[in-house]
Amino acid sequence: MDDARHVGATTDTATSKITARGVQVHYGQNHALKDVDVDILDRAVTAFIGPSGCGKSTFLRCLNRMNDTVASAKVSGSILLEGEDIYDPRVDPVQLRAKIGMVFQKPNPFPKSIYDNVAYGPKIHGMTRNKAELDVIVEASLRKAALWNEVKDRLDASGTGLSGGQQQR
């Protein structure tokens, strides 16, 4: 995104749903995004197009704070959703992700175990009182996805180790 750091149909933040200014992302020593400015209009289609590795997904992960789940990631700059800083400590990432979801062509599991990937939703929504109830939900979910027999003996293995087809299910 270096060549197109200042993009968007407008620079009037009053009409922007999302406003990003000076966004930078580092993964350890790797400077993945450099000073990106973007305005995304409400009820408009915005496309990020570019070659593999140019920062499209990295920037999109900033919009719903998915980079928070990557230990080596450091995000700086300003991203406003309807005028409010999404990186303000008072912003709950779970509530933010309810407003800004994303679906990638390639599945994108959390860098956690298969069990934790499936348990994430029920946990954050308080759907269980204890681990036994969570275990029941995880097993039922994996059965519905026709994955239980394939993964029941390796629930502690990383979700990123599943095949692409398994991750999609």
C-alpha positions in Angstrom: 0.0 0.0 0.0 3.1 2.3 -0.1 2.2 3.6 -3.6 -1.4 4.4 -2.7 -1.0 5.7 0.9 -3.6 8.4 0.5 -6.8 6.8 -0.9 -10.5 7.2 -0.6 -13.2 9.2 -2.3 -13.0 12.1 0.1 -10.9 13.7 2.7 -13.9 15.1 4.6 -14.0 13.0 7.7 -17.6 14.2 8.5 -18.8 12.0 5.6 -16.5 9.1 6.3 -17.6 6.0 8.2 -14.0 5.0 8.8 -11.1 7.4 8.7 -7.5 6.1 9.0 -4.6 8.5 9.3 -0.9 7.6 9.5 -1.5 4.0 10.1 1.6 1.9 10.6 2.0 -1.7 11.4 5.1 -3.5 12.5 5.4 -7.3 13.0 8.5 -7.4 15.1 11.2 -5.7 13.0 9.1 -6.0 9.8 7.5 -2.6 8.9 4.4 -4.0 7.1 2.4 -0.8 6.6 3.8 2.7 6.4 1.8 5.9 7.0 -1.5 4.8 5.4 -4.4 7.3 5.1 -7.8 6.1 4.0 -11.4 7.4 4.1 -14.1 4.8 3.8 -17.6 6.2 3.1 -20.8 5.0 4.7 -22.8 2.7 2.4 -20.2 2.7 -0.3 -18.1 -0.1 -1.8 -14.4 0.2 -1.1 -12.0 -2.2 -2.7 -8.3 -2.8 -1.7 -6.6 -4.2 -4.7 -2.9 -5.0 -5.1 -0.3 -7.7 -5.3 0.2 -10.4 -2.7 2.1 -9.1 0.3 1.4 -5.4 -0.3 -0.5 -4.9 3.0 -4.2 -5.2 2.1 -5.0 -7.9 4.7 -2.8 -6.3 7.3 -4.7 -3.0 6.9 -8.1 -4.7 7.0 -7.0 -6.6 10.2 -6.4 -3.1 11.8 -10.0 -2.1 11.2 -11.4 -4.7 13.6 -8.3 -5.0 15.7 -7.5 -8.6 14.7 -3.8 -7.6 14.9 -4.4 -7.5 18.7 -4.3 -11.3 18.5 -0.8 -11.3 17.0 1.8 -10.9 19.8 4.5 -9.3 17.6 2.1 -6.8 15.9 2.3 -3.1 16.8 -0.2 -0.7 15.3 0.1 3.1 15.4 -1.7 6.0 13.8 -5.4 6.8 14.1 -8.4 4.8 13.0 -11.8 6.3 13.7 -15.1 4.6 13.3 -17.9 7.2 13.2 -15.4 9.6 14.8 -14.4 7.4 17.7 -10.9 6.0 18.0 -11.1 2.2 17.8 -7.8 1.8 19.6 -9.0 3.8 22.6 -8.5 1.5 25.7 -12.3 1.8 26.4 -13.2 0.2 23.1 -14.1 -3.5 23.5 -12.6 -5.4 20.6 -15.4 -7.9 20.7 -18.0 -5.2 20.3 -16.0 -3.6 17.6 -15.8 -6.9 15.7 -19.6 -7.1 15.9 -19.7 -3.9 13.8 -16.7 -4.6 11.6 -16.5 -8.2 10.4 -14.4 -9.6 7.7 -14.5 -12.6 5.5 -11.4 -13.5 3.6 -11.1 -15.7 0.6 -8.7 -17.9 2.6 -9.8 -18.9 6.1 -8.0 -17.1 8.9 -8.2 -19.0 12.2 -6.8 -17.5 15.4 -3.2 -18.7 16.2 -4.7 -20.9 19.0 -5.7 -24.5 19.4 -8.6 -26.0 17.4 -10.6 -26.2 20.6 -9.9 -22.5 21.4 -10.9 -21.4 17.9 -14.3 -23.2 18.2 -14.8 -22.1 21.8 -14.0 -18.4 21.2 -17.5 -17.3 20.2 -19.4 -19.1 23.0 -16.8 -17.9 25.6 -17.0 -14.2 24.7 -20.7 -14.2 24.6 -21.0 -15.9 28.0 -22.9 -18.9 26.7 -21.4 -21.3 29.2 -21.0 -21.4 33.0 -18.1 -23.9 33.0 -15.7 -25.9 30.9 -18.0 -29.0 30.8 -20.7 -26.9 29.1 -18.1 -25.4 26.7 -16.9 -28.9 25.9 -20.4 -29.9 24.9 -20.8 -26.9 22.6 -17.3 -27.4 21.0 -18.1 -31.0 20.3 -21.5 -30.3 18.9 -20.1 -27.5 16.7 -17.4 -29.7 15.3 -19.9 -32.5 14.6 -22.2 -30.0 12.7 -19.1 -29.0 10.6 -18.4 -32.7 10.0 -15.0 -32.3 11.7 -15.3 -34.1 15.0 -14.0 -37.5 13.8 -11.1 -35.8 12.0 -9.9 -33.6 15.0 -11.3 -35.1 18.2 -7.8 -36.6 19.1 -5.9 -33.3 18.4 -8.1 -30.5 19.8 -4.9 -29.0 21.4 -3.2 -28.7 18.0 -3.1 -25.3 16.3 -6.1 -24.3 14.2 -3.7 -23.0 11.6 -2.6 -26.6 11.0 -6.0 -27.6 9.6 -6.3 -28.0 5.9 -7.9 -25.1 4.0 -11.1 -27.1 3.5 -11.2 -28.0 7.2 -10.7 -24.4 8.2 -13.6 -23.3 6.0 -15.9 -25.8 7.6 
